[in-house]
Amino acid sequence: MRRHGVAVLVIAMAPVIAAAQQFQTAAPAAVDPNTRFEVVAIKPIENANSSMTLMMTPSGLESSVPAGVLLRQALQKPDYQMTGAPAWVNTERYSIRAKPPAGAPLAAMTVMIRNLLNDRFRLATHLETREQPIFHLVTARSDGRLGPDLKPSPECKSPPCGSGRTGPGLLVGGSRRMAQLVSALSDLTGRPVIDRTGLTGLYDYTLKFTYEGRMPGLMGPLGVPAGAPAPAADPDTPSLSTALQEQLGLKLESARGPVEVVVIERFEKPTFD
């Protein structure tokens, strides 16, 4: 649970694409794309200061977060791979309770949320590949020497492996691969980051930098629930770019490349019960 002023965001199954990929060890079971919630109740939320909840459990969905959070969960894309969403998705909140059909696996939750948005928010999308700004993550030093806060970690012998912690201006990983660091950096920069370090194996790292409005693992332009105050920046920490070089011995190089983008053709405010 995180507290930002009076807003409370409770997440029972985090709608975070990067985090889901980090701990995925096997391909998910196939889910019928037509799977839908059996019962859906949607009501407007008029108190902007009321608590925000997103709970996804085998017994169903309970949500009072901005519509954009559910949209990101349904599309399974970060902000920089979506375009065309109306501005209200990060401010309009709805109380949604939905019951899945008996026996539906938790893995079907994303499909059911997508179909809920298709049916009640009239969501329509298509995919495009566009040339966009990206970053390449490379080693910063010509001799390949790493920074003092990026160290090789022994191979994990007993899964689940790896740990992580994030906060405003903080990124900590234990026994993690470069792909997981790259995913977090993509969230922080708002651009796809491609690993060009050549580093394999597992690493421990601690990265401390000036908070600039984004946090990995939390959806939304500010990485905090809509309407809640953003955490204050620490003026004594370096920028993300400087921290990467000084602490990890890595750097981000600007580039352009093909990026798969979800184009949102239509997303309307829902009908109510």
Backbone torsions as a table, in degrees:
resi	resn	phi	psi	omega
1	MET	NA	134.8	177.1
2	ARG	-116.7	143.4	178.5
3	ARG	-118.6	123.9	174.9
4	HIS	-126.8	94.9	-175.0
5	GLY	66.2	-126.2	-177.6
6	VAL	-93.6	-7.4	-176.3
7	ALA	-85.0	140.4	177.6
8	VAL	-129.0	129.0	177.7
9	LEU	-114.1	116.4	179.2
10	VAL	-109.9	124.8	-178.0
11	ILE	-123.5	120.4	178.2
12	ALA	-90.2	-29.4	173.1
13	MET	-141.5	105.3	-169.2
14	ALA	-61.2	132.3	179.1
15	PRO	-86.8	59.2	-173.9
16	VAL	-119.6	114.7	-176.4
17	ILE	-62.5	-47.9	-176.6
18	ALA	-59.6	-46.3	-178.5
19	ALA	-63.4	-39.6	179.7
20	ALA	-63.0	-39.7	-179.6
21	GLN	-69.2	-35.2	-176.1
22	GLN	-62.0	-37.7	-174.6
23	PHE	-102.3	3.8	-179.2
24	GLN	-74.9	126.1	-178.9
25	THR	-115.8	-11.1	179.6
26	ALA	-147.4	156.6	179.8
27	ALA	-65.4	136.6	-179.7
28	PRO	-67.6	151.7	177.9
29	ALA	-65.8	147.7	-179.9
30	ALA	-63.3	138.5	179.9
31	VAL	-120.9	134.4	176.9
32	ASP	-60.8	119.5	-177.2
33	PRO	-65.0	-11.8	179.0
34	ASN	-95.2	3.6	179.8
35	THR	-61.3	129.6	-178.0
36	ARG	-132.8	155.4	171.3
37	PHE	-63.5	144.1	178.4
38	GLU	-77.1	-38.1	-178.3
39	VAL	-131.1	131.4	178.4
40	VAL	-133.1	127.2	175.8
41	ALA	-123.0	124.4	-179.1
42	ILE	-124.6	129.6	177.9
43	LYS	-135.9	149.2	178.0
44	PRO	-71.3	149.9	174.0
45	ILE	-107.6	118.8	-175.7
46	GLU	-98.0	-22.4	179.0
47	ASN	-89.9	104.4	-176.3
48	ALA	-65.4	-20.0	-177.7
49	ASN	-96.4	4.5	179.6
50	SER	-70.2	158.4	-177.4
51	SER	-64.4	152.6	179.1
52	MET	-111.2	131.4	-176.6
53	THR	-132.8	138.3	169.8
54	LEU	-136.2	107.9	-179.8
55	MET	-124.3	123.6	177.7
56	MET	-123.7	106.9	-176.1
57	THR	-132.7	169.4	177.7
58	PRO	-56.9	-22.6	-179.2
59	SER	-85.5	-9.2	175.3
60	GLY	144.1	-170.6	-179.3
61	LEU	-110.7	132.5	171.4
62	GLU	-130.7	119.9	-173.5
63	SER	-140.0	139.5	170.2
64	SER	-139.5	26.2	-179.9
65	VAL	-89.1	167.5	174.7
66	PRO	-56.9	149.0	-177.4
67	ALA	-57.3	-30.0	-179.4
68	GLY	-62.4	-29.8	178.3
69	VAL	-64.8	-45.2	177.8
70	LEU	-67.0	-35.0	178.8
71	LEU	-62.6	-43.9	178.7
72	ARG	-65.3	-39.0	177.5
73	GLN	-63.5	-42.5	-178.0
74	ALA	-67.4	-40.7	-176.9
75	LEU	-84.9	-18.1	-179.5
76	GLN	55.8	43.4	178.3
77	LYS	-135.1	145.0	172.3
78	PRO	-76.3	172.4	-175.3
79	ASP	-57.0	-39.4	-174.9
80	TYR	-73.2	-5.1	175.2
81	GLN	-113.0	20.0	174.8
82	MET	-130.3	144.4	176.1
83	THR	-146.6	150.4	175.7
84	GLY	97.5	-1.5	-179.9
85	ALA	-71.0	139.3	177.7
86	PRO	-66.5	153.1	-175.3
87	ALA	-60.5	-28.1	-173.8
88	TRP	-71.6	-10.3	-175.2
89	VAL	-63.0	-24.8	-178.8
90	ASN	-96.0	2.7	179.4
91	THR	-124.0	-34.0	-178.3
92	GLU	-78.0	128.3	-179.7
93	ARG	-119.9	145.9	-179.6
94	TYR	-135.9	143.8	172.0
95	SER	-83.8	116.6	-177.4
96	ILE	-125.1	125.9	172.3
97	ARG	-125.0	128.7	-176.0
98	ALA	-140.1	136.6	-178.6
99	LYS	-110.1	126.1	179.7
100	PRO	-79.0	163.3	174.9
101	PRO	-67.2	154.4	-179.2
102	ALA	-56.9	133.2	176.3
103	GLY	84.1	-1.6	-179.8
104	ALA	-66.5	130.3	-180.0
105	PRO	-73.7	155.3	178.0
106	LEU	-60.5	-27.3	178.7
107	ALA	-62.6	-18.1	-179.8
108	ALA	-84.8	-2.9	-174.4
109	MET	-59.2	-44.5	-178.8
110	THR	-63.0	-40.9	178.2
111	VAL	-63.1	-43.0	-178.8
112	MET	-67.2	-37.1	176.5
113	ILE	-65.8	-41.2	177.9
114	ARG	-60.7	-43.9	179.9
115	ASN	-69.4	-32.6	174.5
116	LEU	-61.7	-44.6	179.1
117	LEU	-68.1	-35.9	176.2
118	ASN	-60.7	-44.4	-172.9
119	ASP	-79.7	-42.5	-171.6
120	ARG	-102.0	-23.9	178.0
121	PHE	-109.8	3.8	179.0
122	ARG	53.2	42.7	-179.9
123	LEU	-67.2	133.2	174.9
124	ALA	-140.6	132.3	-176.7
125	THR	-142.1	165.5	166.1
126	HIS	-148.3	161.7	-178.2
127	LEU	-98.3	142.7	172.3
128	GLU	-138.4	153.5	171.1
129	THR	-107.7	122.4	-175.5
130	ARG	-124.5	147.1	173.4
131	GLU	-78.1	120.1	-175.0
132	GLN	-138.6	162.0	173.6
133	PRO	-63.9	137.3	176.8
134	ILE	-137.2	175.8	172.6
135	PHE	-123.6	145.6	167.5
136	HIS	-104.7	129.0	174.5
137	LEU	-91.5	120.2	-176.8
138	VAL	-131.5	166.6	173.9
139	THR	-73.8	141.3	-173.5
140	ALA	-84.9	-22.3	-173.8
141	ARG	-107.6	140.5	-176.2
142	SER	-63.1	-27.8	178.8
143	ASP	-86.0	0.1	178.5
144	GLY	76.6	4.8	-178.9
145	ARG	-67.5	136.1	-178.3
146	LEU	-86.6	164.8	178.4
147	GLY	-75.2	168.2	-175.7
148	PRO	-66.9	-17.6	-176.9
149	ASP	-108.7	19.3	173.7
150	LEU	-129.8	109.1	-172.9
151	LYS	-130.9	139.1	176.3
152	PRO	-58.3	143.6	179.7
153	SER	-119.2	144.6	178.3
154	PRO	-59.2	147.0	177.7
155	GLU	-60.1	138.7	-179.1
156	CYS	-76.1	133.2	-178.1
157	LYS	-104.5	-15.8	-175.6
158	SER	-137.8	91.0	178.6
159	PRO	-57.3	156.1	1.5
160	PRO	-72.5	145.9	-176.6
161	CYS	-117.6	155.9	174.4
162	GLY	88.9	148.1	176.8
163	SER	-146.5	160.5	-179.9
164	GLY	-157.3	158.0	178.0
165	ARG	-149.3	134.9	178.3
166	THR	-129.7	156.7	175.9
167	GLY	-164.7	-179.7	177.4
168	PRO	-60.6	109.0	179.8
169	GLY	76.7	22.6	-178.4
170	LEU	-140.8	133.6	177.0
171	LEU	-142.1	113.8	-176.9
172	VAL	-123.1	134.0	177.3
173	GLY	-136.8	143.3	176.2
174	GLY	-127.5	126.5	-179.3
175	SER	54.4	51.8	-179.1
176	ARG	-120.0	154.5	179.3
177	ARG	-90.1	163.3	179.9
178	MET	-58.4	-32.2	-179.8
179	ALA	-59.6	-32.2	-179.5
180	GLN	-76.6	-37.1	174.5
181	LEU	-65.2	-42.0	179.3
182	VAL	-60.3	-41.2	179.4
183	SER	-61.5	-44.2	179.0
184	ALA	-65.4	-39.2	179.0
185	LEU	-67.3	-32.2	175.2
186	SER	-62.3	-42.5	176.8
187	ASP	-62.4	-42.1	-175.7
188	LEU	-69.9	-36.9	-175.8
189	THR	-93.0	-18.6	-176.9
190	GLY	73.8	22.0	176.5
191	ARG	-138.1	153.7	171.9
192	PRO	-63.4	135.8	176.6
193	VAL	-115.7	126.6	-178.4
194	ILE	-106.1	130.9	-178.8
195	ASP	-75.4	117.1	175.5
196	ARG	-125.4	22.1	-177.3
197	THR	-78.0	-27.9	-173.8
198	GLY	76.3	6.5	-178.9
199	LEU	-84.0	129.4	177.8
200	THR	-118.1	172.2	179.9
201	GLY	84.6	-167.7	-175.5
202	LEU	-106.3	149.1	-177.5
203	TYR	-138.9	150.4	168.9
204	ASP	-103.7	137.4	179.0
205	TYR	-150.0	152.3	172.6
206	THR	-135.3	123.5	-178.1
207	LEU	-124.6	120.9	178.7
208	LYS	-119.1	126.9	-173.0
209	PHE	-151.1	169.5	178.7
210	THR	-71.4	124.9	178.2
211	TYR	-65.6	125.9	-176.0
212	GLU	-122.7	23.6	171.9
213	GLY	108.9	-3.7	179.4
214	ARG	-131.9	148.4	174.5
215	MET	-134.5	128.7	176.5
216	PRO	-63.3	141.9	178.3
217	GLY	92.1	-4.8	176.6
218	LEU	-127.1	132.4	-175.4
219	MET	-83.1	153.6	174.7
220	GLY	114.3	159.8	-176.8
221	PRO	-58.0	-32.0	-179.7
222	LEU	-104.9	-3.1	-177.9
223	GLY	71.5	13.9	176.6
224	VAL	-134.5	158.5	179.5
225	PRO	-56.0	141.7	179.3
226	ALA	-56.4	136.3	178.9
227	GLY	88.4	-9.2	179.3
228	ALA	-96.8	147.0	-179.6
229	PRO	-68.5	141.5	178.0
230	ALA	-76.2	147.2	176.9
231	PRO	-60.3	147.6	-178.9
232	ALA	-73.0	144.5	177.7
233	ALA	-76.2	149.7	175.9
234	ASP	-94.4	110.6	-175.9
235	PRO	-68.5	-12.1	-176.9
236	ASP	-91.4	0.0	179.4
237	THR	-104.1	154.2	-178.3
238	PRO	-77.9	168.9	174.5
239	SER	-65.0	164.2	178.8
240	LEU	-57.9	-44.3	-178.9
241	SER	-60.7	-46.9	-179.9
242	THR	-67.0	-40.7	-179.8
243	ALA	-62.5	-41.1	178.7
244	LEU	-57.4	-45.1	-177.0
245	GLN	-72.5	-45.7	-175.9
246	GLU	-73.8	-38.8	-173.2
247	GLN	-93.8	-37.1	-176.5
248	LEU	-109.7	-14.7	-177.7
249	GLY	73.6	28.4	-179.1
250	LEU	-125.1	164.0	174.6
251	LYS	-150.8	158.7	178.9
252	LEU	-102.7	127.0	176.9
253	GLU	-109.6	128.7	179.5
254	SER	-67.8	141.8	178.9
255	ALA	-155.6	179.6	172.3
256	ARG	-129.5	149.2	-179.5
257	GLY	-166.8	169.2	179.1
258	PRO	-72.4	132.9	-179.4
259	VAL	-131.1	128.9	175.8
260	GLU	-74.8	126.4	-175.4
261	VAL	-123.7	136.9	171.6
262	VAL	-89.4	118.0	177.4
263	VAL	-94.1	118.7	-179.4
264	ILE	-88.1	107.5	-178.2
265	GLU	-79.2	-34.3	-177.0
266	ARG	-154.0	135.4	173.5
267	PHE	-155.5	108.6	-171.9
268	GLU	-111.4	157.2	175.1
269	LYS	-64.0	142.9	-168.6
270	PRO	-75.1	163.4	168.2
271	THR	-83.6	148.5	-177.0
272	PHE	-107.7	157.2	179.5
273	ASP	-76.7	NA	NA
